[in-house]
């Protein structure tokens, strides 16, 4: 039996939210826990809930999807995020992927593609709308040519950098959570992401890395 996937749908159009919810309700392994009409509402609900996958519209009032993506990534690097949009513009695709999106889907996609995308990113993969896959490949090749692929400290988000600094100061996950006013679970997720990005095995190595690379406060 497949694991249950808890989803939040974020879109400023009620018909889109309701339509997506009805499609996903037909899937035994997907539960729509919540919906939100803009980025600010999504962030408030995200703080209180526990979601595996977020379907996030790019164009919304109050706070657009790109800014919402950035803020959620600062809070939690593990939740999977699929951007929803009517735009097949290459710049949106590249920007959202650089900010940590796990998928990019056009709103005219069929329901089977939506379900596949959710299951794929939940299991650690990515989903790029087929019409944009070629554009992504071009961008990857450009980055290789320019040799500007991020590595080391540059790959960390601002929040991960802060957590690394506090690890170097000897703080526990509980201490870090209290200092940054985030949950211990979120701290744990940040630590795991830091170790993965820096190719380290434990907190001690992370602290040594921070000292060696002269990690300082902003």
HELIX and SHEET records of a PDB file:
HELIX    1   1 UNK A   14  UNK A   25  1                                  12    
HELIX    2   2 UNK A   39  UNK A   48  1                                  10    
HELIX    3   3 UNK A   65  UNK A   75  1                                  11    
HELIX    4   4 UNK A   90  UNK A   98  1                                   9    
HELIX    5   5 UNK A  111  UNK A  122  1                                  12    
HELIX    6   6 UNK A  130  UNK A  146  1                                  17    
HELIX    7   7 UNK A  152  UNK A  155  5                                   4    
HELIX    8   8 UNK A  158  UNK A  168  1                                  11    
HELIX    9   9 UNK A  173  UNK A  180  1                                   8    
HELIX   10  10 UNK A  184  UNK A  198  1                                  15    
HELIX   11  11 UNK A  203  UNK A  212  1                                  10    
SHEET    1   A 6 UNK A  30  UNK A  36  0                                        
SHEET    2   A 6 UNK A   5  UNK A  10  1                                        
SHEET    3   A 6 UNK A  53  UNK A  57  1                                        
SHEET    4   A 6 UNK A  80  UNK A  85  1                                        
SHEET    5   A 6 UNK A 103  UNK A 106  1                                        
SHEET    6   A 6 UNK A 127  UNK A 128  1                                        
END                                                                             
